[in-house]
Amino acid sequence: MLVVSSWVALVFYPEPDRWGLRGDPYLWAELHDALDGSDEPGHVAEFHDAVERLFQSLVGVDLNSESNEPVAVDRYPGAGMSGGFVDPRYWREVGVPLLESRLDALILHSS
């Protein structure tokens, strides 16, 4: 049985079934770790802003730039064709919306 101790664990578990590029799971883990221990946001918009700031800090590009170019992140393993790369489009269209929908459900459930 899974025991979850924080809102972050509830929002980040389970991991998505698919990723954009091979670096995306590493970013998922870094976002989880960066948010772990923080207070639960009261609104999805507050969470969205925090994720955007973290994405900029961790990846080095603005998530809102609408660039679909893969971004190399040197600290991620670089094996394979997309190793070490993060897909901003994936995060805009799949990753962040998934996290937000889970947080929204959590906020509604705890109200």
SEVOMAR-46423 format. One record per residue: residue number from 1; z, y, x of N, C-alpha, C in turn; residue in three letters. Coordinates in steps of 0.02 Angstrom, whole numbers. Example, Ala and Ser with C-alpha at 12.3 -4.5 7.8 and 13.67 -1.06 7.14 Angstrom:
<site k="1" n_w="390" n_v="-284" n_u="660" ca_w="390" ca_v="-225" ca_u="615" c_w="390" c_v="-165" c_u="660" r="ALA"/>
<site k="2" n_w="354" n_v="-112" n_u="642" ca_w="357" ca_v="-53" ca_u="684" c_w="394" c_v="2" c_u="645" r="SER"/>
This chain:
<site k="1" n_w="0" n_v="-59" n_u="42" ca_w="0" ca_v="0" ca_u="0" c_w="0" c_v="62" c_u="44" r="MET"/>
<site k="2" n_w="-43" n_v="110" n_u="28" ca_w="-48" ca_v="173" ca_u="65" c_w="6" c_v="221" c_u="41" r="LEU"/>
<site k="3" n_w="46" n_v="246" n_u="88" ca_w="96" ca_v="297" ca_u="73" c_w="71" c_v="362" c_u="102" r="VAL"/>
<site k="4" n_w="64" n_v="412" n_u="60" ca_w="37" ca_v="476" ca_u="82" c_w="93" c_v="527" c_u="81" r="VAL"/>
<site k="5" n_w="99" n_v="564" n_u="137" ca_w="156" ca_v="609" ca_u="144" c_w="138" c_v="683" c_u="138" r="SER"/>
<site k="6" n_w="75" n_v="701" n_u="132" ca_w="58" ca_v="772" ca_u="127" c_w="-4" c_v="782" c_u="86" r="SER"/>
<site k="7" n_w="-12" n_v="844" n_u="65" ca_w="-72" ca_v="861" ca_u="27" c_w="-135" c_v="851" c_u="70" r="TRP"/>
<site k="8" n_w="-128" n_v="862" n_u="136" ca_w="-185" ca_v="854" ca_u="181" c_w="-209" c_v="782" c_u="180" r="VAL"/>
<site k="9" n_w="-163" n_v="735" n_u="184" ca_w="-182" ca_v="665" ca_u="183" c_w="-217" c_v="647" c_u="117" r="ALA"/>
<site k="10" n_w="-194" n_v="675" n_u="62" ca_w="-225" ca_v="661" ca_u="-3" c_w="-296" c_v="689" c_u="-7" r="LEU"/>
<site k="11" n_w="-307" n_v="746" n_u="25" ca_w="-372" ca_v="778" ca_u="22" c_w="-422" c_v="745" c_u="70" r="VAL"/>
<site k="12" n_w="-397" n_v="722" n_u="128" ca_w="-441" ca_v="695" ca_u="179" c_w="-450" c_v="619" c_u="177" r="PHE"/>
<site k="13" n_w="-414" n_v="584" n_u="133" ca_w="-420" ca_v="512" ca_u="128" c_w="-447" c_v="493" c_u="60" r="TYR"/>
<site k="14" n_w="-494" n_v="448" n_u="57" ca_w="-528" ca_v="414" ca_u="111" c_w="-583" c_v="458" c_u="142" r="PRO"/>
<site k="15" n_w="-605" n_v="438" n_u="200" ca_w="-661" ca_v="472" ca_u="232" c_w="-724" c_v="461" c_u="190" r="GLU"/>
<site k="16" n_w="-772" n_v="505" n_u="196" ca_w="-835" ca_v="494" ca_u="159" c_w="-869" c_v="429" c_u="180" r="PRO"/>
<site k="17" n_w="-910" n_v="403" n_u="135" ca_w="-948" ca_v="342" ca_u="149" c_w="-1004" c_v="355" c_u="198" r="ASP"/>
<site k="18" n_w="-1028" n_v="416" n_u="200" ca_w="-1083" ca_v="433" ca_u="246" c_w="-1070" c_v="500" c_u="278" r="ARG"/>
<site k="19" n_w="-1101" n_v="510" n_u="335" ca_w="-1095" ca_v="573" ca_u="373" c_w="-1163" c_v="602" c_u="384" r="TRP"/>
<site k="20" n_w="-1165" n_v="665" n_u="405" ca_w="-1229" ca_v="696" ca_u="422" c_w="-1251" c_v="673" c_u="492" r="GLY"/>
<site k="21" n_w="-1209" n_v="685" n_u="542" ca_w="-1223" ca_v="666" ca_u="611" c_w="-1161" c_v="634" c_u="641" r="LEU"/>
<site k="22" n_w="-1168" n_v="606" n_u="700" ca_w="-1114" ca_v="567" ca_u="730" c_w="-1053" c_v="608" c_u="749" r="ARG"/>
<site k="23" n_w="-1060" n_v="673" n_u="757" ca_w="-1002" ca_v="714" ca_u="773" c_w="-961" c_v="732" c_u="712" r="GLY"/>
<site k="24" n_w="-989" n_v="724" n_u="652" ca_w="-954" ca_v="744" ca_u="591" c_w="-886" c_v="709" c_u="580" r="ASP"/>
<site k="25" n_w="-879" n_v="644" n_u="594" ca_w="-813" ca_v="613" ca_u="586" c_w="-760" c_v="643" c_u="633" r="PRO"/>
<site k="26" n_w="-782" n_v="666" n_u="691" ca_w="-734" ca_v="697" ca_u="738" c_w="-712" c_v="765" c_u="711" r="TYR"/>
<site k="27" n_w="-758" n_v="801" n_u="681" ca_w="-739" ca_v="865" ca_u="651" c_w="-693" c_v="854" c_u="592" r="LEU"/>
<site k="28" n_w="-706" n_v="803" n_u="552" ca_w="-663" ca_v="785" ca_u="495" c_w="-592" c_v="775" c_u="520" r="TRP"/>
<site k="29" n_w="-585" n_v="737" n_u="573" ca_w="-518" ca_v="723" ca_u="602" c_w="-486" c_v="787" c_u="629" r="ALA"/>
<site k="30" n_w="-525" n_v="829" n_u="660" ca_w="-497" ca_v="892" ca_u="687" c_w="-475" c_v="939" c_u="631" r="GLU"/>
<site k="31" n_w="-515" n_v="942" n_u="577" ca_w="-494" ca_v="983" ca_u="520" c_w="-430" c_v="957" c_u="490" r="LEU"/>
<site k="32" n_w="-426" n_v="891" n_u="482" ca_w="-365" ca_v="860" ca_u="457" c_w="-305" c_v="879" c_u="499" r="HIS"/>
<site k="33" n_w="-312" n_v="870" n_u="565" ca_w="-256" ca_v="885" ca_u="610" c_w="-237" c_v="959" c_u="609" r="ASP"/>
<site k="34" n_w="-287" n_v="1002" n_u="605" ca_w="-274" ca_v="1075" ca_u="605" c_w="-237" c_v="1097" c_u="542" r="ALA"/>
<site k="35" n_w="-251" n_v="1064" n_u="486" ca_w="-220" ca_v="1082" ca_u="423" c_w="-154" c_v="1045" c_u="410" r="LEU"/>
<site k="36" n_w="-144" n_v="989" n_u="444" ca_w="-84" ca_v="949" ca_u="433" c_w="-22" c_v="990" c_u="448" r="ASP"/>
<site k="37" n_w="24" n_v="987" n_u="402" ca_w="87" ca_v="1025" ca_u="410" c_w="84" c_v="1094" c_u="380" r="GLY"/>
<site k="38" n_w="26" n_v="1116" n_u="358" ca_w="21" ca_v="1182" ca_u="327" c_w="41" c_v="1177" c_u="253" r="SER"/>
<site k="39" n_w="56" n_v="1235" n_u="225" ca_w="74" ca_v="1237" ca_u="154" c_w="12" c_v="1223" c_u="112" r="ASP"/>
<site k="40" n_w="23" n_v="1189" n_u="56" ca_w="-32" ca_v="1174" ca_u="11" c_w="-59" c_v="1240" c_u="-18" r="GLU"/>
<site k="41" n_w="-124" n_v="1250" n_u="-13" ca_w="-152" ca_v="1312" ca_u="-42" c_w="-145" c_v="1311" c_u="-118" r="PRO"/>
<site k="42" n_w="-136" n_v="1370" n_u="-146" ca_w="-128" ca_v="1375" ca_u="-218" c_w="-194" c_v="1375" c_u="-255" r="GLY"/>
<site k="43" n_w="-248" n_v="1390" n_u="-218" ca_w="-314" ca_v="1394" ca_u="-248" c_w="-365" c_v="1363" c_u="-201" r="HIS"/>
<site k="44" n_w="-418" n_v="1336" n_u="-230" ca_w="-471" ca_v="1307" ca_u="-190" c_w="-504" c_v="1360" c_u="-146" r="VAL"/>
<site k="45" n_w="-510" n_v="1421" n_u="-171" ca_w="-541" ca_v="1475" ca_u="-132" c_w="-502" c_v="1488" c_u="-68" r="ALA"/>
<site k="46" n_w="-436" n_v="1484" n_u="-71" ca_w="-394" ca_v="1493" ca_u="-12" c_w="-408" c_v="1438" c_u="39" r="GLU"/>
<site k="47" n_w="-415" n_v="1377" n_u="15" ca_w="-431" ca_v="1320" ca_u="58" c_w="-500" c_v="1329" c_u="89" r="PHE"/>
<site k="48" n_w="-548" n_v="1350" n_u="48" ca_w="-617" ca_v="1360" ca_u="71" c_w="-618" c_v="1410" c_u="129" r="HIS"/>
<site k="49" n_w="-583" n_v="1465" n_u="121" ca_w="-580" ca_v="1515" ca_u="174" c_w="-550" c_v="1486" c_u="238" r="ASP"/>
<site k="50" n_w="-498" n_v="1446" n_u="231" ca_w="-466" ca_v="1416" ca_u="290" c_w="-514" c_v="1368" c_u="325" r="ALA"/>
<site k="51" n_w="-550" n_v="1328" n_u="286" ca_w="-598" ca_v="1281" ca_u="315" c_w="-655" c_v="1318" c_u="350" r="VAL"/>
<site k="52" n_w="-678" n_v="1372" n_u="320" ca_w="-731" ca_v="1412" ca_u="352" c_w="-707" c_v="1440" c_u="420" r="GLU"/>
<site k="53" n_w="-646" n_v="1466" n_u="422" ca_w="-618" ca_v="1492" ca_u="485" c_w="-611" c_v="1437" c_u="536" r="ARG"/>
<site k="54" n_w="-587" n_v="1379" n_u="515" ca_w="-579" ca_v="1323" ca_u="561" c_w="-646" c_v="1298" c_u="586" r="LEU"/>
<site k="55" n_w="-695" n_v="1295" n_u="543" ca_w="-762" ca_v="1273" ca_u="563" c_w="-788" c_v="1320" c_u="617" r="PHE"/>
<site k="56" n_w="-782" n_v="1384" n_u="607" ca_w="-804" ca_v="1433" ca_u="656" c_w="-768" c_v="1423" c_u="722" r="GLN"/>
<site k="57" n_w="-703" n_v="1412" n_u="718" ca_w="-663" ca_v="1403" ca_u="779" c_w="-679" c_v="1338" c_u="815" r="SER"/>
<site k="58" n_w="-687" n_v="1284" n_u="778" ca_w="-697" ca_v="1218" ca_u="808" c_w="-769" c_v="1204" c_u="829" r="LEU"/>
<site k="59" n_w="-817" n_v="1230" n_u="791" ca_w="-887" ca_v="1215" ca_u="803" c_w="-923" c_v="1273" c_u="838" r="VAL"/>
<site k="60" n_w="-898" n_v="1333" n_u="826" ca_w="-927" ca_v="1391" ca_u="859" c_w="-984" c_v="1424" c_u="822" r="GLY"/>
<site k="61" n_w="-994" n_v="1405" n_u="759" ca_w="-1045" ca_v="1437" ca_u="717" c_w="-1015" c_v="1452" c_u="649" r="VAL"/>
<site k="62" n_w="-1045" n_v="1501" n_u="616" ca_w="-1024" ca_v="1520" ca_u="549" c_w="-1053" c_v="1470" c_u="499" r="ASP"/>
<site k="63" n_w="-1010" n_v="1439" n_u="460" ca_w="-1032" ca_v="1391" ca_u="410" c_w="-1078" c_v="1424" c_u="358" r="LEU"/>
<site k="64" n_w="-1069" n_v="1489" n_u="348" ca_w="-1109" ca_v="1525" ca_u="299" c_w="-1176" c_v="1549" c_u="326" r="ASN"/>
<site k="65" n_w="-1192" n_v="1533" n_u="388" ca_w="-1254" ca_v="1558" ca_u="417" c_w="-1316" c_v="1526" c_u="386" r="SER"/>
<site k="66" n_w="-1307" n_v="1473" n_u="348" ca_w="-1360" ca_v="1435" ca_u="316" c_w="-1409" c_v="1404" c_u="366" r="GLU"/>
<site k="67" n_w="-1387" n_v="1400" n_u="428" ca_w="-1427" ca_v="1365" ca_u="478" c_w="-1420" c_v="1290" c_u="466" r="SER"/>
<site k="68" n_w="-1476" n_v="1256" n_u="471" ca_w="-1475" ca_v="1183" ca_u="464" c_w="-1483" c_v="1149" c_u="531" r="ASN"/>
<site k="69" n_w="-1480" n_v="1188" n_u="584" ca_w="-1487" ca_v="1160" ca_u="652" c_w="-1423" c_v="1124" c_u="672" r="GLU"/>
<site k="70" n_w="-1429" n_v="1063" n_u="697" ca_w="-1370" ca_v="1027" ca_u="722" c_w="-1336" c_v="1068" c_u="778" r="PRO"/>
<site k="71" n_w="-1271" n_v="1062" n_u="781" ca_w="-1232" ca_v="1099" ca_u="831" c_w="-1198" c_v="1049" c_u="877" r="VAL"/>
<site k="72" n_w="-1211" n_v="1055" n_u="942" ca_w="-1180" ca_v="1011" ca_u="991" c_w="-1108" c_v="1035" c_u="1003" r="ALA"/>
<site k="73" n_w="-1062" n_v="987" n_u="1000" ca_w="-992" ca_v="1002" ca_u="1015" c_w="-974" c_v="959" c_u="1076" r="VAL"/>
<site k="74" n_w="-966" n_v="992" n_u="1132" ca_w="-958" ca_v="958" ca_u="1196" c_w="-900" c_v="908" c_u="1199" r="ASP"/>
<site k="75" n_w="-847" n_v="921" n_u="1162" ca_w="-788" ca_v="877" ca_u="1166" c_w="-796" c_v="813" c_u="1125" r="ARG"/>
<site k="76" n_w="-850" n_v="807" n_u="1085" ca_w="-862" ca_v="747" ca_u="1047" c_w="-905" c_v="699" c_u="1088" r="TYR"/>
<site k="77" n_w="-893" n_v="634" n_u="1081" ca_w="-934" ca_v="585" ca_u="1118" c_w="-1009" c_v="595" c_u="1105" r="PRO"/>
<site k="78" n_w="-1049" n_v="589" n_u="1157" ca_w="-1119" ca_v="605" ca_u="1152" c_w="-1166" c_v="546" c_u="1150" r="GLY"/>
<site k="79" n_w="-1143" n_v="487" n_u="1135" ca_w="-1187" ca_v="428" ca_u="1134" c_w="-1234" c_v="431" c_u="1074" r="ALA"/>
<site k="80" n_w="-1294" n_v="405" n_u="1084" ca_w="-1343" ca_v="402" ca_u="1030" c_w="-1380" c_v="467" c_u="1021" r="GLY"/>
<site k="81" n_w="-1430" n_v="466" n_u="977" ca_w="-1472" ca_v="525" ca_u="967" c_w="-1434" c_v="584" c_u="938" r="MET"/>
<site k="82" n_w="-1387" n_v="573" n_u="893" ca_w="-1351" ca_v="628" ca_u="862" c_w="-1279" c_v="631" c_u="885" r="SER"/>
<site k="83" n_w="-1263" n_v="594" n_u="938" ca_w="-1194" ca_v="593" ca_u="963" c_w="-1172" c_v="662" c_u="986" r="GLY"/>
<site k="84" n_w="-1113" n_v="681" n_u="965" ca_w="-1085" ca_v="746" ca_u="984" c_w="-1110" c_v="804" c_u="943" r="GLY"/>
<site k="85" n_w="-1153" n_v="791" n_u="894" ca_w="-1181" ca_v="845" ca_u="853" c_w="-1148" c_v="846" c_u="784" r="PHE"/>
<site k="86" n_w="-1139" n_v="906" n_u="758" ca_w="-1113" ca_v="918" ca_u="691" c_w="-1170" c_v="948" c_u="650" r="VAL"/>
<site k="87" n_w="-1172" n_v="928" n_u="587" ca_w="-1225" ca_v="950" ca_u="541" c_w="-1197" c_v="1002" c_u="493" r="ASP"/>
<site k="88" n_w="-1209" n_v="1067" n_u="505" ca_w="-1183" ca_v="1119" ca_u="459" c_w="-1204" c_v="1109" c_u="387" r="PRO"/>
<site k="89" n_w="-1266" n_v="1087" n_u="377" ca_w="-1290" ca_v="1076" ca_u="308" c_w="-1248" c_v="1023" c_u="273" r="ARG"/>
<site k="90" n_w="-1232" n_v="969" n_u="308" ca_w="-1190" ca_v="917" ca_u="279" c_w="-1123" c_v="947" c_u="257" r="TYR"/>
<site k="91" n_w="-1094" n_v="989" n_u="300" ca_w="-1029" ca_v="1018" ca_u="283" c_w="-1033" c_v="1066" c_u="224" r="TRP"/>
<site k="92" n_w="-1087" n_v="1105" n_u="220" ca_w="-1095" ca_v="1150" ca_u="163" c_w="-1108" c_v="1112" c_u="98" r="ARG"/>
<site k="93" n_w="-1148" n_v="1059" n_u="102" ca_w="-1170" ca_v="1024" ca_u="41" c_w="-1128" c_v="964" c_u="21" r="GLU"/>
<site k="94" n_w="-1094" n_v="932" n_u="69" ca_w="-1058" ca_v="870" ca_u="55" c_w="-984" c_v="875" c_u="77" r="VAL"/>
<site k="95" n_w="-972" n_v="887" n_u="140" ca_w="-905" ca_v="883" ca_u="167" c_w="-855" c_v="931" c_u="136" r="GLY"/>
<site k="96" n_w="-871" n_v="996" n_u="137" ca_w="-825" ca_v="1046" ca_u="109" c_w="-820" c_v="1038" c_u="33" r="VAL"/>
<site k="97" n_w="-875" n_v="1029" n_u="-4" ca_w="-867" ca_v="1018" ca_u="-76" c_w="-824" c_v="956" c_u="-93" r="PRO"/>
<site k="98" n_w="-830" n_v="903" n_u="-54" ca_w="-788" ca_v="844" ca_u="-66" c_w="-714" c_v="861" c_u="-57" r="LEU"/>
<site k="99" n_w="-698" n_v="894" n_u="-3" ca_w="-629" ca_v="913" ca_u="10" c_w="-603" c_v="960" c_u="-45" r="LEU"/>
<site k="100" n_w="-645" n_v="1007" n_u="-65" ca_w="-624" ca_v="1054" ca_u="-118" c_w="-614" c_v="1019" c_u="-185" r="GLU"/>
<site k="101" n_w="-656" n_v="972" n_u="-201" ca_w="-647" ca_v="936" ca_u="-265" c_w="-583" c_v="895" c_u="-265" r="SER"/>
<site k="102" n_w="-567" n_v="867" n_u="-208" ca_w="-504" ca_v="829" ca_u="-203" c_w="-444" c_v="874" c_u="-208" r="ARG"/>
<site k="103" n_w="-447" n_v="932" n_u="-175" ca_w="-392" ca_v="980" ca_u="-180" c_w="-385" c_v="1005" c_u="-252" r="LEU"/>
<site k="104" n_w="-441" n_v="1021" n_u="-284" ca_w="-439" ca_v="1044" ca_u="-353" c_w="-406" c_v="994" c_u="-398" r="ASP"/>
<site k="105" n_w="-423" n_v="930" n_u="-390" ca_w="-392" ca_v="877" ca_u="-430" c_w="-317" c_v="873" c_u="-415" r="ALA"/>
<site k="106" n_w="-298" n_v="882" n_u="-353" ca_w="-227" ca_v="880" ca_u="-334" c_w="-189" c_v="938" c_u="-365" r="LEU"/>
<site k="107" n_w="-219" n_v="998" n_u="-362" ca_w="-186" ca_v="1057" ca_u="-392" c_w="-178" c_v="1048" c_u="-467" r="ILE"/>
<site k="108" n_w="-231" n_v="1023" n_u="-500" ca_w="-227" ca_v="1012" ca_u="-572" c_w="-175" c_v="960" c_u="-590" r="LEU"/>
<site k="109" n_w="-172" n_v="907" n_u="-549" ca_w="-124" ca_v="852" ca_u="-562" c_w="-52" c_v="875" c_u="-553" r="HIS"/>
<site k="110" n_w="-40" n_v="920" n_u="-506" ca_w="28" ca_v="941" ca_u="-492" c_w="51" c_v="999" c_u="-536" r="SER"/>
<site k="111" n_w="6" n_v="1025" n_u="-579" ca_w="24" ca_v="1082" ca_u="-623" c_w="62" c_v="1059" c_u="-682" r="SER"/>
